[in-house]
Amino acid sequence: MSEPRPTPRKPGQTGGQDPTALMGIGVQFVAVLLAFLFAGKWLDERLGTSPWLLMIGVFLGFGLSLLYIYRRLVIDPKDPRKGGE
């Protein structure tokens, strides 16, 4: 019996993922981080809790962005319902 041939990859493609589907991850990371930063700053000005809600917003935005990136790059490719391995 012969071994199955691997699926050819596009130039620059790694891990069997379509590079165009991953292009927006950096932009989404920055957008979420900035959204939480400005929300924290706005709440600080409203409630007079400066700088606590700003710092919480930055850390929360950073953490949620990292979670999204992890799910997108590590978990989703392994999910058989999404065509992963």
N, CA, C and O atoms as CSV, one atom per row, in Angstrom:
chain,resi,resn,atom,element,x,y,z
A,1,MET,N,N,0.820,-1.174,0.000
A,1,MET,CA,C,0.000,0.000,0.000
A,1,MET,C,C,0.868,1.243,0.000
A,1,MET,O,O,1.885,1.303,0.691
A,2,SER,N,N,0.465,2.225,-0.773
A,2,SER,CA,C,1.259,3.451,-0.835
A,2,SER,C,C,0.745,4.471,0.182
A,2,SER,O,O,-0.422,4.467,0.575
A,3,GLU,N,N,1.660,5.335,0.583
A,3,GLU,CA,C,1.326,6.393,1.542
A,3,GLU,C,C,0.461,7.450,0.857
A,3,GLU,O,O,0.656,7.717,-0.328
A,4,PRO,N,N,-0.491,8.058,1.570
A,4,PRO,CA,C,-1.266,9.140,0.957
A,4,PRO,C,C,-0.387,10.371,0.743
A,4,PRO,O,O,0.462,10.699,1.571
A,5,ARG,N,N,-0.606,11.032,-0.368
A,5,ARG,CA,C,0.200,12.209,-0.691
A,5,ARG,C,C,-0.312,13.414,0.097
A,5,ARG,O,O,-1.520,13.625,0.200
A,6,PRO,N,N,0.605,14.202,0.650
A,6,PRO,CA,C,0.168,15.385,1.383
A,6,PRO,C,C,-0.437,16.426,0.442
A,6,PRO,O,O,-0.059,16.526,-0.725
A,7,THR,N,N,-1.372,17.187,0.970
A,7,THR,CA,C,-1.991,18.246,0.177
A,7,THR,C,C,-0.981,19.353,-0.051
A,7,THR,O,O,-0.367,19.825,0.906
A,8,PRO,N,N,-0.790,19.785,-1.303
A,8,PRO,CA,C,0.172,20.861,-1.551
A,8,PRO,C,C,-0.295,22.167,-0.898
A,8,PRO,O,O,-1.488,22.466,-0.851
A,9,ARG,N,N,0.678,22.932,-0.398
A,9,ARG,CA,C,0.377,24.197,0.250
A,9,ARG,C,C,0.673,25.359,-0.682
A,9,ARG,O,O,1.491,25.263,-1.597
A,10,LYS,N,N,-0.014,26.450,-0.420
A,10,LYS,CA,C,0.265,27.677,-1.158
A,10,LYS,C,C,1.574,28.254,-0.642
A,10,LYS,O,O,1.968,27.961,0.487
A,11,PRO,N,N,2.253,29.062,-1.438
A,11,PRO,CA,C,3.498,29.684,-0.956
A,11,PRO,C,C,3.236,30.514,0.299
A,11,PRO,O,O,2.301,31.314,0.335
A,12,GLY,N,N,4.052,30.325,1.314
A,12,GLY,CA,C,3.924,31.067,2.562
A,12,GLY,C,C,2.904,30.495,3.525
A,12,GLY,O,O,2.736,31.027,4.623
A,13,GLN,N,N,2.226,29.439,3.151
A,13,GLN,CA,C,1.190,28.863,4.014
A,13,GLN,C,C,1.821,27.909,5.008
A,13,GLN,O,O,2.628,27.055,4.638
A,14,THR,N,N,1.450,28.057,6.277
A,14,THR,CA,C,1.973,27.174,7.315
A,14,THR,C,C,0.818,26.575,8.092
A,14,THR,O,O,-0.224,27.210,8.252
A,15,GLY,N,N,0.994,25.387,8.563
A,15,GLY,CA,C,0.006,24.760,9.425
A,15,GLY,C,C,-1.308,24.427,8.755
A,15,GLY,O,O,-2.289,24.147,9.443
A,16,GLY,N,N,-1.357,24.447,7.444
A,16,GLY,CA,C,-2.585,24.099,6.756
A,16,GLY,C,C,-3.657,25.166,6.844
A,16,GLY,O,O,-4.817,24.878,6.551
A,17,GLN,N,N,-3.321,26.383,7.231
A,17,GLN,CA,C,-4.296,27.456,7.348
A,17,GLN,C,C,-4.155,28.414,6.182
A,17,GLN,O,O,-3.055,28.646,5.680
A,18,ASP,N,N,-5.275,28.966,5.760
A,18,ASP,CA,C,-5.277,29.941,4.680
A,18,ASP,C,C,-4.734,31.264,5.197
A,18,ASP,O,O,-5.307,31.834,6.126
A,19,PRO,N,N,-3.640,31.773,4.621
A,19,PRO,CA,C,-3.042,33.005,5.138
A,19,PRO,C,C,-3.974,34.207,5.060
A,19,PRO,O,O,-3.902,35.098,5.906
A,20,THR,N,N,-4.838,34.242,4.068
A,20,THR,CA,C,-5.730,35.394,3.953
A,20,THR,C,C,-6.756,35.432,5.086
A,20,THR,O,O,-7.236,36.505,5.454
A,21,ALA,N,N,-7.089,34.281,5.632
A,21,ALA,CA,C,-8.039,34.242,6.744
A,21,ALA,C,C,-7.414,34.745,8.037
A,21,ALA,O,O,-8.134,35.083,8.976
A,22,LEU,N,N,-6.088,34.801,8.101
A,22,LEU,CA,C,-5.393,35.208,9.322
A,22,LEU,C,C,-4.864,36.643,9.264
A,22,LEU,O,O,-4.258,37.117,10.225
A,23,MET,N,N,-5.085,37.329,8.157
A,23,MET,CA,C,-4.496,38.654,7.980
A,23,MET,C,C,-5.034,39.694,8.953
A,23,MET,O,O,-4.306,40.610,9.337
A,24,GLY,N,N,-6.278,39.572,9.352
A,24,GLY,CA,C,-6.877,40.599,10.193
A,24,GLY,C,C,-6.647,40.427,11.676
A,24,GLY,O,O,-7.148,41.231,12.463
A,25,ILE,N,N,-5.912,39.415,12.090
A,25,ILE,CA,C,-5.732,39.157,13.516
A,25,ILE,C,C,-5.009,40.311,14.207
A,25,ILE,O,O,-5.405,40.707,15.303
A,26,GLY,N,N,-3.975,40.851,13.605
A,26,GLY,CA,C,-3.241,41.965,14.222
A,26,GLY,C,C,-4.096,43.210,14.348
A,26,GLY,O,O,-4.049,43.906,15.363
A,27,VAL,N,N,-4.877,43.489,13.316
A,27,VAL,CA,C,-5.756,44.658,13.348
A,27,VAL,C,C,-6.828,44.473,14.426
A,27,VAL,O,O,-7.142,45.419,15.149
A,28,GLN,N,N,-7.387,43.277,14.542
A,28,GLN,CA,C,-8.395,43.019,15.566
A,28,GLN,C,C,-7.794,43.125,16.958
A,28,GLN,O,O,-8.451,43.609,17.881
A,29,PHE,N,N,-6.559,42.682,17.120
A,29,PHE,CA,C,-5.888,42.776,18.412
A,29,PHE,C,C,-5.803,44.235,18.858
A,29,PHE,O,O,-6.163,44.571,19.986
A,30,VAL,N,N,-5.326,45.088,17.968
A,30,VAL,CA,C,-5.169,46.509,18.292
A,30,VAL,C,C,-6.528,47.171,18.497
A,30,VAL,O,O,-6.684,47.986,19.406
A,31,ALA,N,N,-7.511,46.832,17.669
A,31,ALA,CA,C,-8.833,47.451,17.781
A,31,ALA,C,C,-9.496,47.123,19.118
A,31,ALA,O,O,-10.068,48.007,19.757
A,32,VAL,N,N,-9.425,45.867,19.543
A,32,VAL,CA,C,-10.030,45.480,20.819
A,32,VAL,C,C,-9.294,46.142,21.976
A,32,VAL,O,O,-9.922,46.627,22.917
A,33,LEU,N,N,-7.978,46.165,21.911
A,33,LEU,CA,C,-7.188,46.797,22.966
A,33,LEU,C,C,-7.527,48.283,23.084
A,33,LEU,O,O,-7.718,48.786,24.191
A,34,LEU,N,N,-7.602,48.983,21.964
A,34,LEU,CA,C,-7.930,50.411,21.991
A,34,LEU,C,C,-9.362,50.660,22.460
A,34,LEU,O,O,-9.622,51.627,23.176
A,35,ALA,N,N,-10.289,49.794,22.060
A,35,ALA,CA,C,-11.681,49.959,22.491
A,35,ALA,C,C,-11.785,49.855,24.016
A,35,ALA,O,O,-12.463,50.667,24.646
A,36,PHE,N,N,-11.124,48.868,24.607
A,36,PHE,CA,C,-11.166,48.720,26.061
A,36,PHE,C,C,-10.398,49.836,26.758
A,36,PHE,O,O,-10.781,50.261,27.848
A,37,LEU,N,N,-9.326,50.314,26.147
A,37,LEU,CA,C,-8.571,51.421,26.716
A,37,LEU,C,C,-9.442,52.673,26.792
A,37,LEU,O,O,-9.512,53.316,27.839
A,38,PHE,N,N,-10.107,53.021,25.690
A,38,PHE,CA,C,-10.934,54.222,25.677
A,38,PHE,C,C,-12.176,54.070,26.544
A,38,PHE,O,O,-12.629,55.043,27.147
A,39,ALA,N,N,-12.738,52.857,26.616
A,39,ALA,CA,C,-13.881,52.640,27.501
A,39,ALA,C,C,-13.468,52.828,28.958
A,39,ALA,O,O,-14.206,53.434,29.735
A,40,GLY,N,N,-12.300,52.315,29.336
A,40,GLY,CA,C,-11.805,52.492,30.698
A,40,GLY,C,C,-11.521,53.940,31.014
A,40,GLY,O,O,-11.808,54.406,32.116
A,41,LYS,N,N,-10.954,54.663,30.052
A,41,LYS,CA,C,-10.663,56.084,30.256
A,41,LYS,C,C,-11.961,56.875,30.404
A,41,LYS,O,O,-12.061,57.749,31.265
A,42,TRP,N,N,-12.937,56.576,29.583
A,42,TRP,CA,C,-14.225,57.266,29.652
A,42,TRP,C,C,-14.912,57.011,30.995
A,42,TRP,O,O,-15.435,57.933,31.620
A,43,LEU,N,N,-14.903,55.752,31.429
A,43,LEU,CA,C,-15.505,55.424,32.721
A,43,LEU,C,C,-14.760,56.088,33.869
A,43,LEU,O,O,-15.385,56.529,34.833
A,44,ASP,N,N,-13.436,56.167,33.783
A,44,ASP,CA,C,-12.646,56.852,34.812
A,44,ASP,C,C,-13.044,58.321,34.920
A,44,ASP,O,O,-13.172,58.853,36.023
A,45,GLU,N,N,-13.238,58.971,33.786
A,45,GLU,CA,C,-13.629,60.378,33.810
A,45,GLU,C,C,-15.026,60.551,34.394
A,45,GLU,O,O,-15.281,61.519,35.111
A,46,ARG,N,N,-15.934,59.621,34.095
A,46,ARG,CA,C,-17.306,59.690,34.597
A,46,ARG,C,C,-17.395,59.409,36.096
A,46,ARG,O,O,-18.124,60.081,36.824
A,47,LEU,N,N,-16.639,58.404,36.543
A,47,LEU,CA,C,-16.769,57.939,37.924
A,47,LEU,C,C,-15.692,58.483,38.855
A,47,LEU,O,O,-15.783,58.317,40.071
A,48,GLY,N,N,-14.673,59.132,38.295
A,48,GLY,CA,C,-13.596,59.686,39.108
A,48,GLY,C,C,-12.706,58.638,39.749
A,48,GLY,O,O,-12.224,58.830,40.865
A,49,THR,N,N,-12.485,57.537,39.057
A,49,THR,CA,C,-11.681,56.435,39.601
A,49,THR,C,C,-10.317,56.327,38.938
A,49,THR,O,O,-9.677,55.277,38.986
A,50,SER,N,N,-9.879,57.403,38.326
A,50,SER,CA,C,-8.644,57.391,37.561
A,50,SER,C,C,-7.472,56.854,38.382
A,50,SER,O,O,-7.359,57.237,39.547
A,51,PRO,N,N,-6.635,56.035,37.887
A,51,PRO,CA,C,-6.500,55.380,36.585
A,51,PRO,C,C,-6.958,53.927,36.603
A,51,PRO,O,O,-6.604,53.168,35.700
A,52,TRP,N,N,-7.725,53.523,37.591
A,52,TRP,CA,C,-8.013,52.101,37.806
A,52,TRP,C,C,-8.803,51.447,36.681
A,52,TRP,O,O,-8.437,50.363,36.229
A,53,LEU,N,N,-9.869,52.074,36.222
A,53,LEU,CA,C,-10.661,51.446,35.162
A,53,LEU,C,C,-9.920,51.459,33.832
A,53,LEU,O,O,-10.119,50.571,33.002
A,54,LEU,N,N,-9.074,52.450,33.624
A,54,LEU,CA,C,-8.226,52.465,32.430
A,54,LEU,C,C,-7.295,51.255,32.433
A,54,LEU,O,O,-7.161,50.566,31.421
A,55,MET,N,N,-6.656,51.000,33.563
A,55,MET,CA,C,-5.738,49.854,33.650
A,55,MET,C,C,-6.494,48.535,33.519
A,55,MET,O,O,-6.024,47.613,32.853
A,56,ILE,N,N,-7.656,48.443,34.149
A,56,ILE,CA,C,-8.461,47.221,34.018
A,56,ILE,C,C,-8.876,47.025,32.566
A,56,ILE,O,O,-8.852,45.902,32.063
A,57,GLY,N,N,-9.257,48.108,31.885
A,57,GLY,CA,C,-9.640,48.019,30.478
A,57,GLY,C,C,-8.503,47.544,29.595
A,57,GLY,O,O,-8.709,46.725,28.700
A,58,VAL,N,N,-7.305,48.053,29.841
A,58,VAL,CA,C,-6.153,47.640,29.039
A,58,VAL,C,C,-5.857,46.150,29.247
A,58,VAL,O,O,-5.659,45.407,28.286
A,59,PHE,N,N,-5.831,45.728,30.512
A,59,PHE,CA,C,-5.535,44.313,30.778
A,59,PHE,C,C,-6.641,43.390,30.265
A,59,PHE,O,O,-6.362,42.306,29.752
A,60,LEU,N,N,-7.885,43.819,30.404
A,60,LEU,CA,C,-8.998,43.009,29.915
A,60,LEU,C,C,-8.967,42.919,28.387
A,60,LEU,O,O,-9.166,41.841,27.826
A,61,GLY,N,N,-8.720,44.036,27.718
A,61,GLY,CA,C,-8.622,44.026,26.258
A,61,GLY,C,C,-7.469,43.172,25.769
A,61,GLY,O,O,-7.602,42.440,24.789
A,62,PHE,N,N,-6.322,43.267,26.461
A,62,PHE,CA,C,-5.161,42.457,26.095
A,62,PHE,C,C,-5.457,40.968,26.273
A,62,PHE,O,O,-5.147,40.155,25.403
A,63,GLY,N,N,-6.058,40.626,27.407
A,63,GLY,CA,C,-6.366,39.222,27.676
A,63,GLY,C,C,-7.377,38.643,26.701
A,63,GLY,O,O,-7.205,37.524,26.215
A,64,LEU,N,N,-8.431,39.400,26.412
A,64,LEU,CA,C,-9.428,38.908,25.466
A,64,LEU,C,C,-8.849,38.789,24.057
A,64,LEU,O,O,-9.189,37.864,23.320
A,65,SER,N,N,-7.982,39.718,23.687
A,65,SER,CA,C,-7.341,39.630,22.377
A,65,SER,C,C,-6.447,38.402,22.276
A,65,SER,O,O,-6.451,37.713,21.256
A,66,LEU,N,N,-5.684,38.127,23.322
A,66,LEU,CA,C,-4.834,36.932,23.313
A,66,LEU,C,C,-5.665,35.657,23.276
A,66,LEU,O,O,-5.296,34.693,22.607
A,67,LEU,N,N,-6.778,35.648,23.989
A,67,LEU,CA,C,-7.667,34.484,23.963
A,67,LEU,C,C,-8.214,34.260,22.561
A,67,LEU,O,O,-8.273,33.125,22.088
A,68,TYR,N,N,-8.612,35.336,21.898
A,68,TYR,CA,C,-9.110,35.226,20.530
A,68,TYR,C,C,-8.033,34.678,19.599
A,68,TYR,O,O,-8.300,33.790,18.790
A,69,ILE,N,N,-6.825,35.205,19.713
A,69,ILE,CA,C,-5.725,34.745,18.855
A,69,ILE,C,C,-5.429,33.271,19.119
A,69,ILE,O,O,-5.226,32.504,18.178
A,70,TYR,N,N,-5.403,32.873,20.375
A,70,TYR,CA,C,-5.149,31.475,20.726
A,70,TYR,C,C,-6.221,30.564,20.124
A,70,TYR,O,O,-5.909,29.536,19.522
A,71,ARG,N,N,-7.482,30.952,20.294
A,71,ARG,CA,C,-8.564,30.133,19.737
A,71,ARG,C,C,-8.468,30.061,18.228
A,71,ARG,O,O,-8.692,29.001,17.644
A,72,ARG,N,N,-8.141,31.165,17.593
A,72,ARG,CA,C,-8.091,31.222,16.136
A,72,ARG,C,C,-6.933,30.409,15.565
A,72,ARG,O,O,-7.082,29.757,14.531
A,73,LEU,N,N,-5.785,30.445,16.230
A,73,LEU,CA,C,-4.596,29.783,15.681
A,73,LEU,C,C,-4.368,28.366,16.193
A,73,LEU,O,O,-3.746,27.558,15.503
A,74,VAL,N,N,-4.863,28.046,17.395
A,74,VAL,CA,C,-4.568,26.746,17.984
A,74,VAL,C,C,-5.789,25.838,18.028
A,74,VAL,O,O,-5.712,24.683,17.609
A,75,ILE,N,N,-6.895,26.332,18.520
A,75,ILE,CA,C,-8.059,25.473,18.725
A,75,ILE,C,C,-8.854,25.260,17.439
A,75,ILE,O,O,-9.202,24.125,17.115
A,76,ASP,N,N,-9.149,26.335,16.700
A,76,ASP,CA,C,-9.965,26.209,15.495
A,76,ASP,C,C,-9.369,25.281,14.432
A,76,ASP,O,O,-10.124,24.528,13.816
A,77,PRO,N,N,-8.055,25.295,14.187
A,77,PRO,CA,C,-7.525,24.367,13.176
A,77,PRO,C,C,-7.698,22.895,13.550
A,77,PRO,O,O,-7.717,22.036,12.668
A,78,LYS,N,N,-7.825,22.594,14.839
A,78,LYS,CA,C,-7.986,21.206,15.266
A,78,LYS,C,C,-9.443,20.772,15.294
A,78,LYS,O,O,-9.725,19.581,15.423
A,79,ASP,N,N,-10.374,21.712,15.176
A,79,ASP,CA,C,-11.801,21.419,15.265
A,79,ASP,C,C,-12.278,20.764,13.973
A,79,ASP,O,O,-12.250,21.408,12.925
A,80,PRO,N,N,-12.718,19.500,14.012
A,80,PRO,CA,C,-13.113,18.812,12.786
A,80,PRO,C,C,-14.360,19.430,12.154
A,80,PRO,O,O,-14.578,19.267,10.953
A,81,ARG,N,N,-15.181,20.134,12.931
A,81,ARG,CA,C,-16.379,20.757,12.364
A,81,ARG,C,C,-16.008,21.932,11.466
A,81,ARG,O,O,-16.818,22.350,10.638
A,82,LYS,N,N,-14.799,22.472,11.613
A,82,LYS,CA,C,-14.380,23.615,10.812
A,82,LYS,C,C,-13.363,23.209,9.752
A,82,LYS,O,O,-12.680,24.068,9.194
A,83,GLY,N,N,-13.253,21.940,9.472
A,83,GLY,CA,C,-12.356,21.470,8.430
A,83,GLY,C,C,-10.916,21.323,8.862
A,83,GLY,O,O,-10.020,21.280,8.019
A,84,GLY,N,N,-10.671,21.245,10.175
A,84,GLY,CA,C,-9.308,21.107,10.687
A,84,GLY,C,C,-8.848,19.675,10.649
A,84,GLY,O,O,-9.501,18.809,10.068
A,85,GLU,N,N,-7.712,19.434,11.278
A,85,GLU,CA,C,-7.067,18.106,11.263
A,85,GLU,C,C,-7.866,17.070,11.982
A,85,GLU,O,O,-7.455,15.912,12.053
